[in-house]
Amino acid sequence: MGLYLRAHETAEIDGIVIDLENILGRHFLCDGLCCLRSPDLSCSSGRQVSVMGDCCQGPWAPLSAEEQERIARHLEGILPYMAPEARAYVEAQFARGEESRVTFCRPVRSREGKDLGVAALRLLRGSCIFRVLGREEEKWRVRCAIHGYCLVKGLAPWEVKPLYCWLWPVTIVPLYDGRFLLTMHTQENYQFTQESKARVMKPCLTSPANESWLYQAFASELKHIFGENFYEKLSTLARR
């Protein structure tokens, strides 16, 4: 981390160290389509969709007890937005009398099989149980069932979705001196941001659409975490 900070320009706002290149100088767009780009992708060919890999495939998305409770509280409303296989799985678990949270989260175990006392989102066929792949306007897109539910109900994503999901690929890293580094997961820093090498190779990170700057795409999220005053200072810094 020390080598990374010395090699990258930073600025500080209210005790938060800003990674200028990655927060202010990088484009980002999550439209559910970018991650499906592939040379042989054809919506009209009838062939199986070739997916390069999106952030909902194979994630280790940790869940706090509070996050588990929030999802469990909204799960019945989320069900209609889930993919058919995932919805059938949850309903089958309900029929067996399982607790709500057991249907969507799983215990994290070590390679030796020891329960680490941490929960993560459940995977079905290697994808998050809330991942939805469907066609919209003749294009295949990846969607999140929880996010879709939030949009319809007028809820902010952070009211239901796990922090890891609604903030990704932005991340907040604690520094040794009590400050925090605001950055994003990249090929240069994934070792200390605790992300996998495969996930920092996603198309939205390696070849993003030039439609919005990352700090603008995450305006609501950054205001929610740090406040309006912080975001105004960040925007001023970006204009400079």
JOMOBEL-V518890 format. One record per residue. N is the residue number from 0. SS is DSSP state (H for helix, E for strand, - for the rest). PSI is psi in radians with two decimals (NA if undefined). Layout:
n->[N N]
ss->[SS SS]
psi->[PSI PSI]
//
This chain:
n->[0 1 2 3 4 5 6 7 8 9 10 11 12 13 14 15 16 17 18 19 20 21 22 23 24 25 26 27 28 29 30 31 32 33 34 35 36 37 38 39 40 41 42 43 44 45 46 47 48 49 50 51 52 53 54 55 56 57 58 59 60 61 62 63 64 65 66 67 68 69 70 71 72 73 74 75 76 77 78 79 80 81 82 83 84 85 86 87 88 89 90 91 92 93 94 95 96 97 98 99 100 101 102 103 104 105 106 107 108 109 110 111 112 113 114 115 116 117 118 119 120 121 122 123 124 125 126 127 128 129 130 131 132 133 134 135 136 137 138 139 140 141 142 143 144 145 146 147 148 149 150 151 152 153 154 155 156 157 158 159 160 161 162 163 164 165 166 167 168 169 170 171 172 173 174 175 176 177 178 179 180 181 182 183 184 185 186 187 188 189 190 191 192 193 194 195 196 197 198 199 200 201 202 203 204 205 206 207 208 209 210 211 212 213 214 215 216 217 218 219 220 221 222 223 224 225 226 227 228 229 230 231 232 233 234 235 236 237 238 239]
ss->[- H H H H H H - - E E E E - - E E E E H H H H - - - E - - - - - - H H H - - - - - - - - - - - - - - - - - - - - E - - - - E E - H H H H H H H H H H H H H H H H H - - H H H H H H H H H H H H - - - - H H H H H E E E E E - - - - - E E E E E E E - E E - - E E - - E E E E E E - - E E E E E E H H H H H H H H H - - - H H H - - - H H H H H - - E E E E E - - - - - E E E E E - - - - - H H H H - - - - - H H H - H H H H - - - - - - E H H H H - H H H H H H H H - H H H H H H H H H H H H -]
psi->[-0.69 -0.77 -0.70 -0.80 -0.63 -0.45 -0.12 2.45 2.36 2.87 2.76 2.34 2.01 0.76 0.04 2.11 2.12 2.18 1.67 -0.75 -0.77 -0.43 -0.72 -0.39 0.33 2.43 2.70 2.44 2.19 1.72 0.10 0.03 -0.61 -0.74 -0.09 0.04 2.32 2.50 -0.56 0.26 2.14 2.13 -0.30 -0.04 -0.37 -0.05 2.86 2.39 2.29 1.92 2.19 -0.40 2.08 3.04 -0.13 0.06 2.10 0.52 2.69 1.54 1.77 2.62 2.17 2.92 -0.66 -0.71 -0.69 -0.76 -0.72 -0.80 -0.74 -0.65 -0.52 0.00 -0.71 -0.66 -0.47 -0.53 -0.82 -0.31 -0.08 2.78 2.62 -0.79 -0.75 -0.72 -0.74 -0.65 -0.84 -0.78 -0.61 -0.67 -0.68 -0.73 -0.48 -0.02 0.28 2.62 2.60 -0.86 -0.43 -0.45 -0.42 -0.11 2.80 2.61 2.50 2.23 2.70 3.04 -0.44 0.00 0.12 2.31 2.14 0.01 0.37 2.49 2.65 2.86 2.43 2.54 2.45 2.10 0.66 0.03 2.69 2.47 -0.37 0.07 2.40 2.24 2.09 3.02 2.31 2.10 0.82 0.28 2.48 2.36 2.64 2.32 2.85 2.21 -0.66 -0.75 -0.74 -0.74 -0.76 -0.74 -0.78 -0.66 -0.04 0.51 2.57 2.53 -0.69 -0.15 -0.30 -0.79 2.66 2.59 -0.77 -0.65 -0.83 -0.26 -0.35 2.38 0.15 2.54 2.69 2.06 2.18 2.38 2.84 -0.39 0.18 -0.20 3.10 2.54 2.16 1.98 -2.89 2.77 2.19 3.06 -0.33 -0.44 0.09 -0.40 -0.72 -0.15 0.01 0.83 2.78 2.67 -0.63 -0.64 -0.43 0.03 0.16 2.55 -0.61 -0.30 -0.64 -0.49 1.16 2.70 2.54 0.83 -0.47 2.64 2.65 -0.76 -0.46 -0.68 -0.51 0.51 -0.85 -0.74 -0.77 -0.64 -0.66 -0.70 -0.84 -0.28 2.81 -0.72 -0.72 -0.78 -0.61 -0.72 -0.67 -0.73 -0.68 -0.74 -0.69 -0.71 -0.55 NA]
//
